[in-house]
């Protein structure tokens, strides 16, 4: 796999645990236009969920995946991030009316 060039990166931020997360314009468009067309969100809202979540949980199925949860407009926004080393990449994101309390709690808003 070729490393991402800076021109490919749509945004990069640091999550609440100090890890870098980025996504490309191509992958953002895949999420928004193909995987979750119903998702009405924007880049700033996604960054806010990653930087200021209500809680972060480790996936039950993959220790390299973290789920970021934040209540927005009476629904949970969930962003799923895969980490390779200390760098994360958005896998998917969605809204749900119920939060699944699965996976080890990594961080919780006080």
LUMGU-766432 format. One line per field, with one value per residue (C-alpha): residue number from 1; residue in three letters; y, x, z. Coordinates in Angstrom, 2 decimals, decimal comma. Example, Ala and Ser with C-alpha at 12.3 -4.5 7.8 and 13.67 -1.06 7.14 Angstrom:
n: [1 2]
res: [ALA SER]
v: [-4,50 -1,06]
u: [12,30 13,67]
w: [7,80 7,14]
# end
This chain:
n: [1 2 3 4 5 6 7 8 9 10 11 12 13 14 15 16 17 18 19 20 21 22 23 24 25 26 27 28 29 30 31 32 33 34 35 36 37 38 39 40 41 42 43 44 45 46 47 48 49 50 51 52 53 54 55 56 57 58 59 60 61 62 63 64 65 66 67 68 69 70 71 72 73 74 75 76 77 78 79 80 81 82 83 84 85 86 87 88 89 90 91 92 93 94 95 96 97 98 99 100 101 102 103 104 105 106 107 108 109 110]
res: [UNK UNK UNK UNK UNK UNK UNK UNK UNK UNK UNK UNK UNK UNK UNK UNK UNK UNK UNK UNK UNK UNK UNK UNK UNK UNK UNK UNK UNK UNK UNK UNK UNK UNK UNK UNK UNK UNK UNK UNK UNK UNK UNK UNK UNK UNK UNK UNK UNK UNK UNK UNK UNK UNK UNK UNK UNK UNK UNK UNK UNK UNK UNK UNK UNK UNK UNK UNK UNK UNK UNK UNK UNK UNK UNK UNK UNK UNK UNK UNK UNK UNK UNK UNK UNK UNK UNK UNK UNK UNK UNK UNK UNK UNK UNK UNK UNK UNK UNK UNK UNK UNK UNK UNK UNK UNK UNK UNK UNK UNK]
v: [0,00 3,43 6,02 8,77 11,94 15,12 16,10 12,92 13,75 15,46 16,02 14,97 15,39 14,08 11,97 12,31 9,68 11,56 9,37 10,80 10,08 10,98 10,24 10,92 12,77 9,59 7,53 10,29 10,38 6,57 6,77 9,70 8,73 4,92 3,30 5,68 7,99 8,66 10,14 13,88 15,14 17,22 17,13 19,45 17,29 14,18 15,92 16,99 13,39 12,26 15,11 15,39 12,07 11,01 7,75 5,56 1,77 -0,93 -3,28 -6,77 -8,24 -6,29 -4,68 -2,27 -0,75 1,95 3,21 6,88 7,76 11,17 12,12 14,61 15,65 12,74 10,11 8,55 9,38 6,49 6,72 3,50 3,97 1,36 1,97 0,84 1,71 5,08 6,28 5,87 5,76 6,09 2,80 3,95 6,20 6,08 7,29 5,02 5,43 2,84 2,60 -0,91 -1,14 -3,69 -3,61 -2,36 1,25 3,17 6,68 8,35 12,00 13,18]
u: [0,00 1,34 1,50 -1,07 0,11 -0,86 -3,07 -5,17 -6,03 -9,40 -8,82 -6,56 -7,20 -6,08 -8,56 -9,31 -6,63 -3,92 -3,89 -3,86 -6,89 -7,28 -9,47 -9,22 -11,72 -12,25 -13,11 -15,28 -17,26 -17,61 -19,12 -21,41 -22,50 -22,44 -22,24 -24,49 -26,35 -28,86 -26,15 -26,65 -23,37 -20,35 -16,61 -16,68 -19,26 -17,14 -14,04 -16,02 -17,07 -13,43 -12,07 -14,97 -16,82 -19,12 -17,19 -14,75 -14,94 -12,68 -14,32 -15,14 -13,96 -10,76 -8,51 -7,25 -10,72 -12,22 -15,79 -16,41 -19,90 -21,51 -25,15 -26,21 -29,85 -31,16 -29,25 -25,86 -23,27 -20,82 -17,49 -15,51 -11,74 -9,10 -5,63 -2,39 0,24 -0,75 -2,47 -6,18 -8,37 -12,15 -13,77 -17,38 -19,78 -23,50 -26,28 -28,27 -31,04 -29,44 -25,88 -24,55 -22,62 -20,21 -16,45 -14,09 -14,52 -11,36 -12,48 -15,61 -16,60 -16,67]
w: [0,00 -0,92 1,87 1,63 0,05 1,84 -1,11 -0,59 3,04 3,54 7,26 10,07 13,77 17,14 19,07 22,77 23,51 21,61 18,49 14,96 12,75 9,11 6,13 2,44 0,29 -1,72 1,38 2,90 -0,35 -0,25 3,23 2,45 -1,08 -1,05 2,39 4,38 2,04 4,82 7,05 7,28 8,70 7,82 8,35 11,38 13,14 12,52 13,88 16,96 17,64 17,45 19,58 22,08 22,29 25,09 25,21 23,30 23,27 21,89 19,41 20,71 17,43 16,73 19,34 16,66 16,20 18,42 18,36 19,18 20,48 20,82 21,32 18,66 18,17 20,27 18,28 18,82 16,18 15,96 14,19 13,76 13,51 12,66 14,12 12,57 15,11 16,53 13,30 12,78 9,71 9,62 8,63 8,77 10,61 11,32 13,60 15,87 18,41 20,71 21,86 22,14 25,38 23,96 24,08 26,73 27,75 26,77 27,70 29,08 29,33 32,94]
# end
